[in-house]
Amino acid sequence: MSDTPEVKTLVIDGQEVSATRGQTILDVAQENEINIPTLCHLEGLADVGACRLCLVEIEGSSKLFPACTTRPQEGMVVHTDTERLRRYRRTIVEFLASEGNHQCAVCIVNNHCELQNLAYETSLTHVRVPYLYPKKDLDIRYQRDVDSGAELADYSGPWRPDLRYTDFSKDALATKVIPWSDEYMQLCVDGWAAEIAQRYGADTAAEIEWTAWNDQIVPELERMRSEFLPDGTVYDDPNEHVPESERASTRVIYRGLFSPRPNLVDLSKQQLVTWLLGGHEYLLQCIEAWATQITVRYGLDVMFDIQYTLWGNVVLPGVKKLKERYLGITGSTVADWMKDLQMDATSMPGKAFDMSFEMPEPDVGIMTFNRCVAVDQWEAMGRPDILEKNCHSTCPKSMIVTTKMYHPNMKVDILAIPPRRDPDDVCCKWRFSMRTEDDPEYVPVQFTEKPRS
């Protein structure tokens, strides 16, 4: 048997090309620098033909064929850029643009956004169908028009099943909660910078940081300022004054936009909660910017690994200390852990998440993600396989690591996790409880109180 690979000759857009065994039309087109738009095609993962953007016409058939899964045949004549295909692709991009909020850890609207590039490529100037922003409206924490009158000084008291951020006093929001959120943001970006510098060197870390800031965060600053901060609030980006020649040795300054200011306590409680939620979106924007740059340069697997390493080694231990210092969240019970989850700055309600919390029993807590931006995005792109990989590689480990910081015998049960069987299902659901002594994984432990000074 000959080792010579089988070669087929075909024509793509008038250009005669050759294909070897195992290649697809998309492979051959890319090999010959013929552009066929894709969204769900990613190197290293099997093609599934989900996004339908790579559909092509083949002479002799009225059907359209996905280029990523169709094998070339001898003498095949392929068209990749007809008026019919352009119209079809524009409609697909239009539907994608109308669904979800398009903010996730690896793809935000910036110069590296494939959906944005496809909108330009297909000449999509507006969306004719109604926008769909799936929101369950079960998360009550963000509600600013409801005030229980609790006037909490911090969250050192009992767990509140119906916690709203307006339960805190104005003084607590201005001098504790918002400063804590700002510290949380700085902890995260410092962690990313240190981890990237350790892996790839200080010069690469500086390049990634400045690219993330200028390309992905700066374009959103004015929008976030006008949406979340009181009218007249001024923000001057100090990074604009750093010469390009000095950036390799100068860190980006993230503080300022949602950092606490001397007059915060003069704002209304509604304005303070809005400020806090803006800080949450800014934090996500910063994390997403770093994650996107890593994904573009090194791929999803590296990004997931860095994200998990950073979360377990730096962010979670550091944030626990910040919550003790600013919010008074201490202790080692399931209720203490549920308070931690309710206040976590990376999972506050808004465009990214809708969550609910319950404790059906004294030592049992349940947290539900009714909506998660990562689920919205990957499902809209037709890639539940990437969603599954993301959720299964990062989320359970992070939950287990964090609960053990509260108590080594705290148990995590996954009640639901992507992929979802139905779009109306919750994104994920977690149950937290304490192991009993007859549990094989029970760890004998005794807590002592810190001495009072």
Secondary structure, DSSP 8 states (H G I E B T S, - for coil): ---S--EEEEEETTEEEEEETT--HHHHHHHTT-----SS--TTS-----S-TTEEEETT-SSEEETTT----TT-EEES--HHHHHHHHHHHHHHHHBS---BTTB-SSTT-HHHHHHHHTT-----S--B--------TT-SS---S--BSSS-S---TT--GGGB-HHHIIIIIHHHHHHHHHHHHHHHHHHHHHHH-HHHHHHHHHHHIIIIIHHHHHHHHHHHS-TT-----GGGGS-GGGGGG-----TTSSS--TTGGGS-HHHHHHHHHHHHHHHHHHHHHHHHHHHHHH-HHHHHHHHHHHIIIIIHHHHHHHIIIII----SSHHHHHHHHHH-TTS-SSSSEEEEEEEEETTEEEEEEEEEHHHHHHHHTT-HHHHHHHHHHHHHHHHHHHHHHH-TTEEEEEEE-SS-SSTTS-SEEEEEEE--TTSTT------------
